[in-house]
């Protein structure tokens, strides 16, 4: 396959950015999208140019590091992570636009790399449970009803990639935050911080400068792990209940 790539290049957070055009040839349809970018970077390095900076780690669809807007879609045309997107999703001769996540809370570090530490601070504000240290507790010491376990597992699948923010026209982080809140609030182990967790995490989310949710549903559509949209309404109910009770 021969492709034309239009890639966002930005030297650093303070420098202006622009799209640069590159031609790549000999791309196998079985390559992943990141392997295609590796091929581009090899050619750039051999030509004495600066390679394109992009985030990646596990390349197994687990870590959430790969974060690209491809032809206007978070992670590209398939509902998967960028590392699991293969070039067979494109056609020979295609022009592909590649950009970083676009959100004020995700400032560009360089090229396609953005700073997603805002997510870390949301987690730090309440994404934990209080547990005594020491030996591991007996596995059956705390009974977890199966519906609660199923809900927790469904929301625990969130990998924090930020596709929900990138896809949202408002740059909202409600789907990410609600996934973390509902995950822990569904379990009996999360009950002691149930009220403070939702108040603190939503407060931190707002402090980070994410936009508000207007229920467009774009976040759930873009989520590679299928976090359901109803998690937002579940978190909203938890928030109202906690705010009324004052933690």
C-alpha beads as a LAMMPS data file, in Angstrom:
LAMMPS data file: protein, C-alpha beads

247 atoms
246 bonds

1 atom types
1 bond types

-500.0 500.0 xlo xhi
-500.0 500.0 ylo yhi
-500.0 500.0 zlo zhi

Masses

1 110.0

Atoms # bond

1 1 1 0.000 0.000 0.000
2 1 1 1.088 3.541 -0.740
3 1 1 -0.334 6.170 1.577
4 1 1 -0.235 9.911 2.073
5 1 1 0.034 10.883 5.734
6 1 1 -0.833 14.330 7.010
7 1 1 0.650 14.409 10.510
8 1 1 0.421 17.082 13.199
9 1 1 3.946 18.281 14.050
10 1 1 4.588 20.494 17.067
11 1 1 8.037 20.937 18.586
12 1 1 6.800 21.567 22.132
13 1 1 3.840 22.860 24.117
14 1 1 4.725 26.502 23.455
15 1 1 5.548 26.216 19.752
16 1 1 2.907 26.562 17.032
17 1 1 1.934 23.340 15.276
18 1 1 0.992 22.454 11.712
19 1 1 0.192 19.480 9.524
20 1 1 3.121 17.989 7.600
21 1 1 2.671 15.664 4.637
22 1 1 4.617 12.414 4.140
23 1 1 4.440 9.605 1.607
24 1 1 4.933 6.008 2.743
25 1 1 5.106 2.987 0.457
26 1 1 5.297 -0.750 0.910
27 1 1 2.862 -0.766 3.844
28 1 1 1.432 -4.219 4.534
29 1 1 -2.312 -4.424 5.248
30 1 1 -1.383 -6.664 8.199
31 1 1 0.669 -3.951 9.889
32 1 1 -0.815 -2.216 12.902
33 1 1 -1.243 1.541 12.655
34 1 1 1.668 2.049 15.054
35 1 1 3.894 -0.250 12.992
36 1 1 3.070 1.930 10.003
37 1 1 4.199 4.969 12.012
38 1 1 7.362 3.048 12.964
39 1 1 8.045 2.605 9.242
40 1 1 7.555 6.329 8.656
41 1 1 9.918 7.165 11.514
42 1 1 12.604 4.816 10.204
43 1 1 12.488 6.656 6.889
44 1 1 12.602 10.045 8.616
45 1 1 15.581 9.054 10.770
46 1 1 17.479 7.653 7.783
47 1 1 16.808 10.930 5.993
48 1 1 18.156 12.937 8.908
49 1 1 14.759 14.268 10.007
50 1 1 13.147 14.321 13.437
51 1 1 10.845 11.301 13.908
52 1 1 7.189 11.783 14.771
53 1 1 6.626 11.549 18.530
54 1 1 3.638 9.430 19.524
55 1 1 2.557 7.595 22.676
56 1 1 2.637 3.802 22.938
57 1 1 3.491 1.111 25.448
58 1 1 1.954 -2.375 25.565
59 1 1 0.617 -2.396 21.975
60 1 1 -1.915 -4.982 23.151
61 1 1 -4.943 -2.738 23.695
62 1 1 -4.499 -2.809 27.471
63 1 1 -2.574 0.257 28.673
64 1 1 -4.454 3.057 26.881
65 1 1 -1.256 4.887 25.931
66 1 1 -1.844 5.024 22.172
67 1 1 -3.879 8.157 21.603
68 1 1 -4.411 9.420 18.081
69 1 1 -7.214 11.105 16.208
70 1 1 -7.245 9.418 12.807
71 1 1 -9.293 11.044 10.050
72 1 1 -11.284 12.827 12.720
73 1 1 -12.054 9.736 14.802
74 1 1 -10.511 8.908 18.177
75 1 1 -8.405 5.750 17.616
76 1 1 -9.520 5.628 13.983
77 1 1 -12.373 4.049 12.003
78 1 1 -12.654 0.871 14.099
79 1 1 -13.886 0.649 17.709
80 1 1 -10.546 -0.377 19.126
81 1 1 -7.315 1.108 20.393
82 1 1 -4.899 2.616 17.872
83 1 1 -2.360 -0.152 18.481
84 1 1 -4.975 -2.760 17.519
85 1 1 -6.063 -0.877 14.402
86 1 1 -4.621 -2.523 11.284
87 1 1 -3.851 -1.000 7.930
88 1 1 -6.384 -3.269 6.226
89 1 1 -8.937 -0.756 7.515
90 1 1 -7.567 1.636 4.866
91 1 1 -7.144 1.420 1.106
92 1 1 -4.160 1.849 -1.185
93 1 1 -3.750 5.508 -2.095
94 1 1 -5.631 6.846 0.934
95 1 1 -4.774 10.141 2.590
96 1 1 -4.789 9.794 6.378
97 1 1 -4.915 12.719 8.789
98 1 1 -3.229 12.001 12.143
99 1 1 -3.652 14.406 15.064
100 1 1 -3.273 14.374 18.857
101 1 1 -6.182 14.421 21.312
102 1 1 -7.789 17.873 21.175
103 1 1 -8.755 19.118 24.649
104 1 1 -7.602 22.024 26.767
105 1 1 -7.044 19.629 29.683
106 1 1 -4.715 17.521 27.479
107 1 1 -1.973 19.980 26.400
108 1 1 0.301 18.855 23.578
109 1 1 3.789 17.835 24.725
110 1 1 5.240 17.175 21.268
111 1 1 3.724 16.181 17.934
112 1 1 1.083 13.545 18.741
113 1 1 1.896 13.237 22.455
114 1 1 -0.391 14.921 24.976
115 1 1 -0.152 15.290 28.743
116 1 1 -2.960 13.199 30.286
117 1 1 -1.841 13.637 33.888
118 1 1 -5.222 15.290 34.571
119 1 1 -6.639 11.758 34.602
120 1 1 -4.052 10.747 37.206
121 1 1 -5.091 13.609 39.464
122 1 1 -8.750 12.614 39.173
123 1 1 -7.845 9.084 40.260
124 1 1 -5.675 10.372 43.103
125 1 1 -8.565 12.446 44.424
126 1 1 -10.779 9.438 45.123
127 1 1 -10.029 6.367 43.036
128 1 1 -9.036 4.157 45.937
129 1 1 -10.517 2.259 48.895
130 1 1 -9.545 2.246 52.559
131 1 1 -8.090 -1.121 53.502
132 1 1 -5.940 -2.318 56.385
133 1 1 -2.366 -3.163 55.474
134 1 1 -0.805 -6.494 56.294
135 1 1 -1.646 -9.996 55.147
136 1 1 -4.059 -10.513 52.292
137 1 1 -7.661 -10.839 53.517
138 1 1 -9.578 -14.070 53.132
139 1 1 -11.044 -14.187 49.615
140 1 1 -14.561 -14.897 50.878
141 1 1 -14.467 -12.505 53.826
142 1 1 -16.558 -9.889 51.984
143 1 1 -19.412 -11.237 49.935
144 1 1 -20.000 -9.394 46.665
145 1 1 -23.383 -9.912 44.988
146 1 1 -23.004 -11.016 41.376
147 1 1 -24.880 -8.001 39.895
148 1 1 -22.532 -5.679 41.795
149 1 1 -19.488 -7.660 40.656
150 1 1 -20.681 -7.586 37.034
151 1 1 -21.197 -3.814 37.157
152 1 1 -17.784 -3.280 38.750
153 1 1 -16.025 -5.460 36.169
154 1 1 -17.816 -3.729 33.283
155 1 1 -16.625 -0.304 34.433
156 1 1 -13.175 -1.507 35.493
157 1 1 -12.471 -2.181 31.809
158 1 1 -11.808 1.558 31.290
159 1 1 -8.134 1.921 30.351
160 1 1 -7.987 5.708 30.712
161 1 1 -6.979 6.311 27.106
162 1 1 -8.928 9.577 26.851
163 1 1 -10.806 8.738 23.653
164 1 1 -14.011 9.857 25.379
165 1 1 -12.554 13.320 25.914
166 1 1 -11.171 13.525 22.390
167 1 1 -14.503 12.492 20.852
168 1 1 -16.676 14.769 22.995
169 1 1 -17.463 18.134 21.336
170 1 1 -17.157 19.691 24.801
171 1 1 -13.978 17.865 25.837
172 1 1 -15.828 16.290 28.777
173 1 1 -14.258 13.619 30.994
174 1 1 -17.582 12.433 32.423
175 1 1 -17.375 8.910 30.948
176 1 1 -13.871 8.312 32.324
177 1 1 -14.735 9.721 35.755
178 1 1 -18.032 7.874 35.971
179 1 1 -16.349 4.584 35.040
180 1 1 -13.938 4.968 37.944
181 1 1 -16.632 6.093 40.383
182 1 1 -19.151 3.383 39.459
183 1 1 -16.461 0.686 39.502
184 1 1 -15.575 1.314 43.156
185 1 1 -18.986 2.467 44.376
186 1 1 -20.550 -0.798 43.174
187 1 1 -18.449 -2.861 45.577
188 1 1 -18.895 -3.185 49.329
189 1 1 -15.181 -2.424 49.740
190 1 1 -15.815 0.991 48.222
191 1 1 -18.714 1.883 50.507
192 1 1 -16.771 3.852 53.185
193 1 1 -15.673 6.515 50.649
194 1 1 -18.766 6.293 48.463
195 1 1 -19.949 9.866 49.031
196 1 1 -16.571 11.568 49.335
197 1 1 -15.280 9.699 46.294
198 1 1 -17.857 11.030 43.863
199 1 1 -17.705 14.567 45.263
200 1 1 -13.907 14.698 45.196
201 1 1 -13.468 13.096 41.774
202 1 1 -16.092 15.266 40.106
203 1 1 -14.616 18.324 41.819
204 1 1 -11.143 17.458 40.560
205 1 1 -12.484 16.787 37.063
206 1 1 -14.009 20.263 36.988
207 1 1 -10.824 21.820 38.375
208 1 1 -8.820 20.279 35.529
209 1 1 -10.795 22.264 32.971
210 1 1 -12.705 19.498 31.215
211 1 1 -15.912 20.567 29.518
212 1 1 -19.437 19.804 30.620
213 1 1 -21.509 16.839 29.458
214 1 1 -24.427 17.512 27.117
215 1 1 -25.288 13.843 26.483
216 1 1 -24.235 13.701 22.836
217 1 1 -23.112 10.090 23.369
218 1 1 -19.937 10.551 21.322
219 1 1 -17.838 9.415 24.291
220 1 1 -19.453 5.987 24.542
221 1 1 -19.329 5.539 20.772
222 1 1 -15.578 6.174 20.723
223 1 1 -14.727 4.154 23.848
224 1 1 -12.639 1.137 22.759
225 1 1 -13.738 -0.828 25.837
226 1 1 -17.452 -0.153 25.535
227 1 1 -18.013 1.718 28.786
228 1 1 -21.804 2.313 28.758
229 1 1 -23.274 5.788 28.590
230 1 1 -25.601 5.079 31.532
231 1 1 -22.579 5.152 33.853
232 1 1 -22.737 8.963 33.627
233 1 1 -26.327 9.081 34.871
234 1 1 -25.417 6.600 37.611
235 1 1 -22.610 8.886 38.761
236 1 1 -24.881 11.926 38.592
237 1 1 -27.355 10.252 40.937
238 1 1 -24.505 9.348 43.301
239 1 1 -23.283 12.956 43.182
240 1 1 -26.689 14.452 43.978
241 1 1 -27.198 12.008 46.840
242 1 1 -23.758 12.759 48.292
243 1 1 -24.163 16.524 47.909
244 1 1 -27.485 16.461 49.743
245 1 1 -26.040 14.427 52.589
246 1 1 -22.861 16.520 52.755
247 1 1 -20.546 13.523 52.428

Bonds

1 1 1 2
2 1 2 3
3 1 3 4
4 1 4 5
5 1 5 6
6 1 6 7
7 1 7 8
8 1 8 9
9 1 9 10
10 1 10 11
11 1 11 12
12 1 12 13
13 1 13 14
14 1 14 15
15 1 15 16
16 1 16 17
17 1 17 18
18 1 18 19
19 1 19 20
20 1 20 21
21 1 21 22
22 1 22 23
23 1 23 24
24 1 24 25
25 1 25 26
26 1 26 27
27 1 27 28
28 1 28 29
29 1 29 30
30 1 30 31
31 1 31 32
32 1 32 33
33 1 33 34
34 1 34 35
35 1 35 36
36 1 36 37
37 1 37 38
38 1 38 39
39 1 39 40
40 1 40 41
41 1 41 42
42 1 42 43
43 1 43 44
44 1 44 45
45 1 45 46
46 1 46 47
47 1 47 48
48 1 48 49
49 1 49 50
50 1 50 51
51 1 51 52
52 1 52 53
53 1 53 54
54 1 54 55
55 1 55 56
56 1 56 57
57 1 57 58
58 1 58 59
59 1 59 60
60 1 60 61
61 1 61 62
62 1 62 63
63 1 63 64
64 1 64 65
65 1 65 66
66 1 66 67
67 1 67 68
68 1 68 69
69 1 69 70
70 1 70 71
71 1 71 72
72 1 72 73
73 1 73 74
74 1 74 75
75 1 75 76
76 1 76 77
77 1 77 78
78 1 78 79
79 1 79 80
80 1 80 81
81 1 81 82
82 1 82 83
83 1 83 84
84 1 84 85
85 1 85 86
86 1 86 87
87 1 87 88
88 1 88 89
89 1 89 90
90 1 90 91
91 1 91 92
92 1 92 93
93 1 93 94
94 1 94 95
95 1 95 96
96 1 96 97
97 1 97 98
98 1 98 99
99 1 99 100
100 1 100 101
101 1 101 102
102 1 102 103
103 1 103 104
104 1 104 105
105 1 105 106
106 1 106 107
107 1 107 108
108 1 108 109
109 1 109 110
110 1 110 111
111 1 111 112
112 1 112 113
113 1 113 114
114 1 114 115
115 1 115 116
116 1 116 117
117 1 117 118
118 1 118 119
119 1 119 120
120 1 120 121
121 1 121 122
122 1 122 123
123 1 123 124
124 1 124 125
125 1 125 126
126 1 126 127
127 1 127 128
128 1 128 129
129 1 129 130
130 1 130 131
131 1 131 132
132 1 132 133
133 1 133 134
134 1 134 135
135 1 135 136
136 1 136 137
137 1 137 138
138 1 138 139
139 1 139 140
140 1 140 141
141 1 141 142
142 1 142 143
143 1 143 144
144 1 144 145
145 1 145 146
146 1 146 147
147 1 147 148
148 1 148 149
149 1 149 150
150 1 150 151
151 1 151 152
152 1 152 153
153 1 153 154
154 1 154 155
155 1 155 156
156 1 156 157
157 1 157 158
158 1 158 159
159 1 159 160
160 1 160 161
161 1 161 162
162 1 162 163
163 1 163 164
164 1 164 165
165 1 165 166
166 1 166 167
167 1 167 168
168 1 168 169
169 1 169 170
170 1 170 171
171 1 171 172
172 1 172 173
173 1 173 174
174 1 174 175
175 1 175 176
176 1 176 177
177 1 177 178
178 1 178 179
179 1 179 180
180 1 180 181
181 1 181 182
182 1 182 183
183 1 183 184
184 1 184 185
185 1 185 186
186 1 186 187
187 1 187 188
188 1 188 189
189 1 189 190
190 1 190 191
191 1 191 192
192 1 192 193
193 1 193 194
194 1 194 195
195 1 195 196
196 1 196 197
197 1 197 198
198 1 198 199
199 1 199 200
200 1 200 201
201 1 201 202
202 1 202 203
203 1 203 204
204 1 204 205
205 1 205 206
206 1 206 207
207 1 207 208
208 1 208 209
209 1 209 210
210 1 210 211
211 1 211 212
212 1 212 213
213 1 213 214
214 1 214 215
215 1 215 216
216 1 216 217
217 1 217 218
218 1 218 219
219 1 219 220
220 1 220 221
221 1 221 222
222 1 222 223
223 1 223 224
224 1 224 225
225 1 225 226
226 1 226 227
227 1 227 228
228 1 228 229
229 1 229 230
230 1 230 231
231 1 231 232
232 1 232 233
233 1 233 234
234 1 234 235
235 1 235 236
236 1 236 237
237 1 237 238
238 1 238 239
239 1 239 240
240 1 240 241
241 1 241 242
242 1 242 243
243 1 243 244
244 1 244 245
245 1 245 246
246 1 246 247
